[in-house]
């Protein structure tokens, strides 16, 4: 078992190497990420929003697509890897804020965003519960988290976490773990986020939409910013 710092250092090293080709047509295993963009866009289309945060934004492919559709919204991308953010900034998207930072300790004020998206980044986080607490902190009341990542039936999930991901670590990847739907539901409940959609899709995909309750719905919750 690696330490938190070791996992994060692996992730930075992995995506520093991948940054230059991340949005190209020869991005290798990262090309599969493109298949998930329509899901994020579809969920975002369900409700109006002004301020969006992309956690684990990479070089900003999702924000770039959203910016093309509506450049008047406020977009922020955060990623642990400086090289990823360097390339994202070079796109010169007017008004977009790119931040080098840790998604387990989001460096923003309470209630800064209407929506947080996270696509194919969550399995790199050594402290998943801390991420959910941090998301709740930066969301406005009524705001949504839209997350997609990996999951699988129990037996396959065990193999992924105890065989596939340790092997990936040996080859320089910063993968930490994939989680069951029940585990993700508990992460949300502990952070006082209300699950609206949680399902397993094809190709071992996990889809989550969770909402921070309106202030009038917060009775009974006692959550600190972790």
N, C-alpha and C positions, 0 to 999 in steps of 0.2 A: 504494500500500500504506500503510495507516494504522499508527501505532505502537500498542503494547500499551495505552498510556494512552488513546489516542483511541478505540479499540474499547470499552474499559471505560466511558469517559465516555458514549459513545453508548448503551451498554446501560443505564446508570443513567438517562439522560434518557428513553429509550424506555419503560422500565418504571415510571418515576415517573408518566408520563402514563397508562399502562395500569392502574395499580394499583387505582384506584377501581372500574373495571368488569371487572376480570380474571376474577372468578367469576360475573359476571352473565350474563344471556341475550343480551346485546348486546356481547360482548367481541371481535367481529370475528375477525381471523385467529387469535386466541388460543383460540377456542372449539374448534378441532381438537384441542387438548391433552387435552380430556376423553375423546376416543376411546381414549387410551392408558392411562388409569387401570386398566382391567381387566387389562391385561398385567402391570403392576407388581403389582397385588394377587394375580394368579394365581401369579406367581413367588414372592412372599412366603409364600403359603400352602403352599409345598412343604416349608418347614423352619421350625422354631420359632426365635424370636429374642427378645432382650430390649431391645437398644439399637439404634435406627435413626437414620441421618442422611439427610436429604433435601437434596441439593446443587442449588442453584438452585430453592429451594422456592417462590418467588413469595409469594403471600398465604397459602400453606399448604393448597391444596385437597386434595392427596394425604394429607397428615398428618391433616387433618380427617376424611377418610373412614376412615383407619386407626384414628384415635382413637375414632370411633363404634363400630367393631367390637371394639376392645379398648383401653380407656383406662388399663390397668394397665402397659402397656409404656412404655419411655422413648423419647420422640421428640424429635429436634432438627432444626430447619430452618435452613439458612443461605442467604442471598441477598446479592448485591452491592448491591441497591437498598434504601436505608433505608425508603422509602415502602412497599415491599412488606412488609417486616418489621413496620413500624408497624401495618399493617392486620391482619397475621397475629396480632400480640400482642393486638389488640383483641378477638379471639375468646375470650380468657380460657379457654383449654384448660388445665386444671390439670396442672401438672407438665411441660408442653411447653416446651422451650427454643428460643427464636428468636434467631438471631445474624446481625448484619450482618457479612459477611465475604467473602473471596475463595476460591472453590472451587479455585483453583490453589495455594493455600497455606492449607490447612484448619487453623484455630487450635485444634486439639484434641490431647490426649496420644496417644502411640502406643498402638494397641490399644484404642481407646475404643468401637468399635461392632462389632456382629455383622453389620450389613448397611448398605450405602450405596446409595441410589437416586438416579438422575439422569434426569429426563425433560424432553426438549425444551429443555435448557439448554446442552448440550455444544458446540453450534455457535457459541456466544458466547465461547468460551474461546480467547484468542490463543496460549496455550501448552498444547496438549493433553497433551503428555507430562508436563508438570509436574502436571497434574490427576491422571493415573494414578499417579504416584509418591506424591502426597499421599493419594490414596485408600488405597493400600497401607499407608501409615504409620498411618492411623487405624483400619484394620480389624484385628480380632483374627485370630489364626491360624484358618484355616477359614472366615473371614467372606467374604461375597459382595458384589460390585458388580453391581447390576442397572441397566442403562443403556439408554435408547432415544432415538433422535435421527433424523437424516436421512442417507440414503445413496442411491446410484443407480448404474446401469451407468456405465462409464467416460466415455463421450461426454456423457451427460446431466450427470454429476457435474462435468465440466469447464465446461459451460455454467452450472451453478449457481454455481460458485466464481468464474468470470471474468465473468459477466454479471449473473445474478440478485442475488447478494449485494452486489456493488458498487453496483448500483442501489438495493438496500434501504438501504445506508449513506447514499446521497444523500437518502433519504426519512426519515432519522432512526432507522434500525434498527441494532442493534449486531451483526449477523450477521458471523461471521468466515469459517467454512469448514465444509463437510461432507466426510466422509471415506469412502473405500472400506473394504470389509470387511478387505482385506489391511492397510491402514494401521492400522485399529483393532486388529487382531491383533498388529501390531508394537508398538503402544503398550502393550498388555498384556504382551507378552513382555519388553519392555525394563524394565517395572516389576515383573517377576516375579509377574505375576498369571496364573493358569492359566485359559485360556478353556474354558468348559463349553458355551456356546451362543453362536453368532454367525451371524446370518442376516439376509437382506433380506426384508422383508415388503411388503405392498401399500402403495400411496401413498408410496413412497420411504422406508419406515420401516426403521430399523436396530434390531435387538434383540441385546443382549449380556448374558450372565451370565458373570462371571469371579470366580475365587476366590483368596484369599490362601492359599498352602499352609500346612498344619500345620507346626509347627516341625520335626517329624521329616522333612518333605519338603523343607526349605529348603536342603539340602546343594547346593552349587554356585552358589547365588545370592549376589550381592554387590550390594546395593541401598542407596543412601543416600536420605534424605528430601530431596527437591528442593523 
